[in-house]
């Protein structure tokens, strides 16, 4: 990925758990547990009916479907992911979900092209898999309309006593995780 100064940065760290059927079931179970928290974070960030939202790292679509309920029939949600197996699962699940205006796109969300900007770019448990979370955020920010919102729900590794080494990504997302969706603004 090319960032503002023209340098190339590899911002992708492979998803080590793969997107097997078993992992997709695990993620779906996890979503059932944490969706209420994600919903609260998204509501606090201003996600509302009628918005056009890009869901980065959508996987099998759990958050995509949650957001589609939040934006309603007047809104639109596009899920983007690099993993074809996860997207196939998301598309299959979409046929049985009571959702409106949802579609899925394969590829690096920062590199994809869309016909018009988004009101919001969102993700859950995505930044932890990026070698350079700030570069990734800069890349997806180009998809926003002026004044648009970026909101990511990420874990707070400070609470994990067994994690002795801090990754740069954890430093970048800790503040927003601790505030659990409070209005956080930091230039990217």
C-alpha positions, 0 to 999 in steps of 0.5 A: 500500500502506498501512503501519503509520502509515497512510501510502500507499506505492507499493512497486511498480517495474515489471519492465522486462524484461517476461515474454515467452517469451524472458525466461521462458527466460532466467530458467529458464536463470538458475535452473539456474545459481543454484538451488544457491545459493538452496537453500543460503540457504533451508536455512540459513534453516530451510526444511524438509519440511512447511512452508507457504511463500509465494513472493513474486514467483514469476514463472514458478515456478523458485523455487516448484518448488525450494521444493516439492521442499524442503517435500515432499508434507507441505508447501505452496507458494503463488507470488504475482506481479503478472504474468499472463503469468508466472503462466500460464507457471508454471501450464503448467510445473507440469503437467510438474513432479514437485511437490506442493501448489503453487498460484499467485495473481495480485496484489500479494503484500502485499495478497492474502488467504490462509486461514491464515498461512505458516511462511515468506515467501521471494523471489529477486531481488524486492526489487531491483524494489521502490521501497520494499523495507522497506514491501514486507517489512512488507506480506508479513510480515503473512502469517507465523505468529508466529515465522515466517521471511522470507528473500530471495536478492538480489544484492549490488550492491557487487560491481558496479563499474559501479554508481556510484549506490546505490539505497535498496533495495540498501542494505536488502539488501546485508548479507543478500546478503553473508552468503549466507544466514547467520542475519540478523535485522532488525526490519522 
